[in-house]
Amino acid sequence: MAGGSPVAAKHLSVVASNVAAHISEVSRDVRELLIAEIPQLRGDEIILNILKSSVEENIAAMLHLFENDMPLENIEGPASALDYARRLAQRNVPISALIRAYRIGHCRFLQWCLDELHRQRADEDVSAATTRRMLEASFGYIDRVSERVIEVYQLERDRWLLNQTAVRAGRVREILAERQVDTDWAESALGYRLRRHHIGMVIWLPERPHGDEGLSRLDRLTNEIAEELKCCSKPLFVARDETLSWSWLPFGSHHAVPWDVLSSTVEDGDPTARAAVGDVEPGVEGFRRTHRQALHAQELAMAASPSARVTVYAQVAPIALMCADIDDTRAWVWSVLGPLAVDDEHCARLRETLQLFLATGCSYTATASRQILHKNTVQYRIRKAEEAMGHPLHERRTDLEVALLAVQYLGSPLLRTSRS
């Protein structure tokens, strides 16, 4: 018997009618399970009452769908469910908690319906067909409504972030402009302590996101980074627009930052986001300085081809400062590298070996080991590099190391397209 048969439809309608007779009990059971399983949903009386209404209306809507065989295209998210999504967005409850609530609530609701179907003692074929119809309808409902709820959450989150950061952004601009700052007043206005160590961070989305989810993504990623780096409190987040944010990560004292952890968090946290970060700096002046460093790192990332997912100022400071004038930097790199400053595979191999050779203290053996090459191959490449430049490495070693580092991070924009 097919899942769409009249008999299955009739049995599902009976199931819905019988479960609806106990809707208060079903709703209370689902609500209590959600609160027990998802700590982020616990809150004050207002938010709990909205959760209560959302659960009841969603259950009533699914039962109505079962009972009347309505097409899914006519289903809209219940008003209380959309309101609940907005409230969670305003309270910084992660969207993952909301999505999980729909999965857990759906599962418990189905248990009530399947128990009721079992009590009808229908034959095996009818029971199987009714179950298929129930699953298709309920999963279709959850899929449709959860998409709408997520959309509402993201829109509200972006709107709320913009409203919340408008005043905060003004205070931040005053501090960055190096005006006389009343530290006590500024800390109260920002909700962020300036008398501590900070890391300035710029996060942006290279491509405009679909819909209005940009700010939510930036805010979520900022909080994930702060959590992974074990910051001493919440970061200060300032939205510049829907694809760009400034933030400061708070630390109780100066300590080594696991940059690899930060990089992996960005890699795993958002598929397209880019981040530029300053160094750990103390106090109000450090608040300004680490931000300037993050902006320099961002400028480097924007000029690079290809650009890195994460650019750390502490690792690229000399090159980041050179980005203020790319034309002069390019001319200087050409003067240092000579014919090695060509964007082709042959020169790229020579530059790579040369850079590693300098980094290992001019050790042929160590370079060969790192590149998995024969020592004679390394010697040959170094000799060819010196011939191309027209002088031995030691004559301009410092300049050479900086020029190679600049090419490593900026790539093609600093190189010639041909040997002519």
PyMOL commands that set and color helices and strands:
alter all, ss='L'
color gray80, all
select helices_A, chain A and resi 6-20+23-37+39-41+45-68+72-74+79-90+95-119+124-176+183-190+214-228+259-269+283-303+313-340+345-359+364-371+375-389+393-410+412-414
alter helices_A, ss='H'
color red, helices_A
select strands_A, chain A and resi 197-204+236-241+244-251+274-282+310-312
alter strands_A, ss='S'
color yellow, strands_A
deselect
rebuild
show_as cartoon
